[in-house]
Amino acid sequence: MSARTEVWPADDPAAIARAAEVLRRGGLVAFPTETVYGLGADALDAEAVRRIFAAKGRPADNPLIVHVAAPEQARALARAVPPAAETLMSLWPGPLTLVLPRAAVVPDVTTAGQDTVAVRIPAHPAALALLRACGRPVAAPSANRSGRPSPTTAEHVRADLDGVVDVILDGGPCAVGLESTVVDVTRATPMVLRAGGLSLEALRAAVGAVDVLSGQDHEAMSRSPGLRHRHYAPRARVVLVAPGQAAALGGEAVAVMSRSPRPPGFVGRWRRMPADLEGYAQALFGALRELDAPGVETIVVEAVPEVGLGRAIADRLRRAAEG
């Protein structure tokens, strides 16, 4: 455990070099990506990866996503690269994680014992600079306490992990605000295991047929992070309602997330969310943290349309409500 967490600017080359050295020594570095802030450790150093699980309080059966700087590094982590994976790699860098057959070089702890490994190339200049400077694949789940809303600013990371991680690279707010889309490419037809920052429409445009995980396929669920445990949940209870219904549920201990303006006479907190889904996604986790304030017992959230990025937003909101 770090006695003191240092915060360095992510756009400083000297800070990137120092953070890369921390990773090579087996330390923990929280860094910005286009999706959310990640909590990174050398993915091939089993002891360093165990520090991630300890810092987050993360269940050991929840696999990690490995971040790399180039497709050839992803291929080196896989026993084989199916044709669909090669096609989807053309969408990198970006909010897309591919589940590939795992090579022996990847430790069990990184994949939670799975015979697959989840890999992506992030689309953030600081993340890419860190990965290149480190020269190692970096395992990096979201940089928050397990179960909490994911962090989209360095301040969110500090709120959860100050004194627990070695370094935080502050790159400002994340552009996407939702975790990556996870696609299992070990199947005959690629399958979306977790909706995220890349839409189903974009995947199908790139590769053709794409299935979507449905029901309780436990084998498939075990290959992706964020599916089998409590996630994205504030301390307050989250209640989902249809658009236009939140105004009737006000109260002193109530907070509302809505794309509509605050109605006259409403009692409680009201957080107006962006009308566009991209802006909503970017603001989502920050809004949940903001509304999860002392005295708030219930956060009422009006549903968004489940098209495009709305599928991933709705997934996160349902999981927050189930938490």
N, C-alpha and C positions, 0 to 999 in steps of 0.2 A: 504494500500500500504506500502511495506517495504521501509524504508529510505535507507537501505543498504542491499545488497544481499551478504551473506556469501558463500564462496566456500570452501567446505571441501572434503578431499579425500574419495572416496567411499569404499576403502578397509580398512578404519580405524574403528574398532568396536565402538570407542567412538563417532565418527562422525555419525555413523548409529544410535546409541542410542539418540544422541541429535536431529537428524533429525526426528526420530520417535516421540519424545516429541513435536516437532514443529507441526507435523501432528495431534497429539492428542489434541493440544491446538487450532486447527482450522486454522493453518498456511498452507503455500504453500511450497512444496519441489519439485525441479526438480531433477530427478534421472535417471541413465542409465538403459536401458533394452537392450536386444539383438537386438531389432528392431530400435527404435529411443529413444531419451530422452523423458521422460514423465513429465508432470506438475501435481503433485499429491496433493490431498486433501482428507480428510476423506469422503468417498462416502456416508455415512449415516448422515453427518452433512450438512444440506441444505445451511446454510450460508457460510460454508467453500467452498462448491462446487460453489456457486455464485462467489466467489473470483476467481476461475479458469476462468470463462467466462469473468469477468471484466479484468483480467490480459492479456488474449489473445485477447480481442476484438472479442470473439467468438459468433456467432449467437445463441440465446437461443433455437432454434429448432434443434440444432445439438447435438445428444446424446453423452455421454461419455462412454468410456470403463472402467470397474471396474476391478482392479487388485487384485488378492488374492494369498495367499501362498499355499493353499491346495484345493483339489476338494470339501471337505466337506464345505468349506467357500463359494464356488460357489453355491452349492446346497442350502445353507441357504438363498441365494438371489433370489431363483426361487420358483414359485408356484409349479412347476413340472419339472422333468428332463426326457425328452423323451429318449427312448432307444438309438437313434443315438447319442445323447449328451453324454451318458455314454460311448459309444464306442469311440467317438472322444476325450473325456477327457484323454484317454490313450496316446494321443500325447502331453499332457502337461507335464512339462513346455515347452513352445515354442511359435512361432509366429502365434498362432491360437486363435481367439476370437469366442466364441459361444454366439448366441443370444437366450436367454431363456425367458420363461414366467416370468414376474416380480413378486416378492413377495412384500407385502405391506410395508415391512421395508425399501425399497429403495425409497428415495424421488423423487418427480416428476422432480425436476431440474436436477438430475443426468441422467435421461432417456429422457429428453426433452419431458416429458408427455406421452411417449410411454408406452404400456402395456407389453413391453419386456425390458430386461436388457442385456447388452453386457458384457461378463466376460472372463478373461483369467488369466493364470498363466505365468508370464514372465520367460524366461530362462537366467537369469543373476544373479550371486551370490549376488551382492549388492542390486538389487531390491528385491530378496527373503529375504535377511537379514533385509531390511527395513520393508517389509510387516510383517515378523514374530515379529520384535521388536515393531512395532506399534500395532499389534493385531487387526487391523481394515481393512476392505476392502478399497482400495484407488482408487478413480476415477482419471484417468490420461490420458488426451489427449496429443498430442505432445507438447513439451515445447517451442513453438515459437509463434510469433504473428500470428493470424489467417490469412490464405491465403498464408503465406510465405513457402519456402521449409522447410521441417521438419529438426530438429536438430539431428545430429549424433555425435556431440562432445559437451563438456561443453562450449567451446568457442562460438559455435553457439547459445546456450541458453543465454549466457551473452549478445551477440550482440542484441538479441531481447527483453530480459526480465530483464536485470540488473536493480536493484532498484525497481522492481515490485514484485519479489518473495522473500521469506525469505531466502531460502537455495538452493544452487546447490551442488549436490554430483557429483564430477568429477571421472568418471570411465573410461576415455579414449574413443576412437572411438567405436561406436556400431558395433557388428559383422555382423549383417544382413543388416542394413541400410535402410530397407523398413518397413513400418507398417505391423501389423499382417493381416493375412487373416481373413475375417469376414464371418462366416457361420450361417445362420438362421436355427436352428434345431427345430423350432416350426411347420414346415411344414411336410407333409407326406414324402416328399423327401427333405433332406437337400439342401439348396441353398447358393452358394457363393454370398454374397452381395458386397464384396470388395476383389479383388485379393491382395495378400500380400506375406509375407515371407514363407508361406507354400504352396507348389504347389498343383494344382488341381489333379495332378497324385497321390500325397501322400495322399490326402483326399480320393480319390476313392479306393486306395489300402487298406485303413483302414476301410471304411464304405460301399463300393459298390457304388450305384448310387448317384450322386451329380449333382444337377442342377446349372446353372450359371445365374445370373440376366442378363436380356437383355432388351433392349428398355427402356421405361420410366415408370416402375412400381413404382409409387410414394409412395404407401403404403410400399412396400418392402424397397425402398431407405431410407425412413424416419427412419428405424430401425438401420441403420449403420451410423457411422461418415464418413465424407470424400466424400459424394456422391452428396449433393445438393448445395454445396457452393464452392466458389473459393478456390482452394487448390494448394499447392506445387509450386506456381508461383513466380519467381523472379520479380524484377521491370522491367527488360528488356523484350522485346517481345521474345517469344520462337516460333521457326519455325521448324517443323519436315519435314525431307526429307529422301529419300531412301539412302541406303548405297552407298557411292561413289559420291554423288551429292554436298556435302558441299564445296568441294574445289573450285567450280565455283562461290561461293557466298561470297567470302571474301571482306573485306573492313576495313577501320580504325575503324568503330563503330561496327564491327562484331566479335563475338566469336563463336567457333565451338567445339562441343563435338562429337568425333568420335573414333571408335576402330581402325582406320587406322593411320599410321604415318603422321605427318605434311608434305604436299607436298612442293617441292622447290618453292620459290617465293610467297608463300601464304601470303597475307596481312591480318592482324588481329590476334586475339588470337586463339590458338589451344590447346585444352585439350584432350590428348589421353586417352581414357578410357580403362580399362582392357578388354581383349578379352573374358574372362569367365564371365558368367552372374552373378555368386556369387560376384566376385570382382567388377563388374559394379554396382550391386545393392548397395554394401557397399559404393562405391564412389559417387553415383548419387547426393544426396542432397548437399554434400560438393562441388561437381563440379559446380552445379548450383549457389551456393552462391559465389564461387570463381570467376566465369565468370561474375557474375552480378556486375561488377566493374564500377567506374565512366568512362564515355565515351563510354561504351558498350550499344548500343541500341537494338541489335538483337542477340539472342543466337540460332544458327543453330544446330540442333541435328539430327544425323543420326540414323534411326530406328534400333531396335534390333529384332531378331526373337522372335515371340510370342509363345514360348514353355517354359514349366517349369516356372522358375522365370522370364523369359522374358515377361510373361503376365502382371505381376505386374509392371515391369519396364515400359512397354509400356503404361499401365494405368496411371502411374504418369506423364509420359511425355505428354500424350494427355491432361491431366488436367492442366499441367503447360502451355501448348500452348493455352488452352481455357481461361486461366486466363488473 
